[in-house]
Amino acid sequence: MDKKIEKQLREKLETEKKRLTKDLSAFAKKDPKMKRNWITRFPFLGMNRLHSDESADEVEEYENLLPVEYVLENRLKDIEDALDKVKKGIYGKCELCGKEIEQKRLMVAPEAKTCLRHIKKD
């Protein structure tokens, strides 16, 4: 892979990592016991803990945040995996066949793990 293109893709990955970390930090915290894992914070919407409407709203808000955390956390892991591959000098190789991942694919999805031929298995 061309070094200029690799640098451009690495910068794209680093920018996306920062954005995802910021987005996750808005409603979750890093799990101190498990690396690369996040824990959604339970929202506290009101002062009256005895009011059932507020409690129900808190539970609903928490339940709505869980799938968002899951998606963002997994995307962040994929981005971090790609950045690790850049450091190891193996970035841009299909995990299934070992061939170069097409540049057009990496420009759209720099965290891609497979070439276009194996995209369904990614």
N, C-alpha and C positions, 0 to 999 in steps of 0.2 A: 504494500500500500504506500502511496505517495506520502511523504512525511508532512507536507503542507496540509493535505486532506486529513491525515490522522490528527494533526494539531487542531484543526478546525472542529473535528468531531469530538475530541477530548474536551475542548472548551465548551461545546454544546452540552456534553454530559455533565461537566462541572456546574454549569449554569442551572441545568435541570435538577441536579442534586441539591443545590442551594434552595431552589424554589420549593421542591418537595419537602425538604427539612423545615422550611419556614411554614408551609401549609400545615404540616403535621403538628408542629409546635403550637399552633393556634388552639388545638383542642386535645392534644395528647402529649405524653412525656416519654422519654426514652426509658426503657426497662433496664434498671440497674443490674438485674440478674441474668438477662439474656441479650447478648450483643445483637444489634440490628433489629430489635423488636421494640415496638411502641405500645403504650398502654393509654387507651382513651380515658380522659378524666371525666368523672361524673359531673355534669353541670349542676350548678347551684343557682337556681333562678329567683328564689325569693327568701324572705326572712322568716316567714311563717311555716315552719316544718310540719305543723299539724294540719295545714290546709291541704286537703287531698288533691285539689286541682293543680296546685303547684308541684306536688310530688309526682302526679301523673305526667305533667309537662316535662319534668326533669327526666323521668324514665323514657318518655318518648324521644326526647332530644338525644339521650344517650344511645338509644337503639338506632336512631338515624345516623349517628356518627360512627358506629362500629363498622358498617360496610365501607364507609369512606376511608376510615383508617386502614382497613384491609387492602383496598385498592392502592392507596398512596404508598403504604409500607412495601407492598410487593413491587411496585414500580421503582421505588427507591432502591430496593435490593438489586433489581435488574441493572439499574444505573451504576450502582457500586460494583457489581460484578464486572460490568464492561470497563470501568475505570481500573479495576484490578488487572484485567487482561491487557490494558494499555501498558501498565507498569511492567508486566511480565513479558511484554513483546509478542503477545499472541492475539491481540485484538484484531477483529475482522475476519476471523476464521470460523467457518461453519462447524458447530459442535457435532454434527452428524457425519459429514463427509470430509471435513478438514480443508475444503477448498475456500478460496476467498469469497466473502460475502460481497455481493454486488454493491458498488458505490452508491447507486441510486437508492438501494434499500437502506443503507446506513445513513444516508442523508435524511431520510424520512424517520427512521427508527435507529438511532445510533447505538441503542442497547440491544439490537437484534443478535440472536444467538445462532441463527441458521440462515443459509442462503435462500434465495427465492424457491429453489427446487424443493426445499424441505420446510417451507413456511408453515404448512399445515401442522407440522409436528412440533413447532416452536411453542 
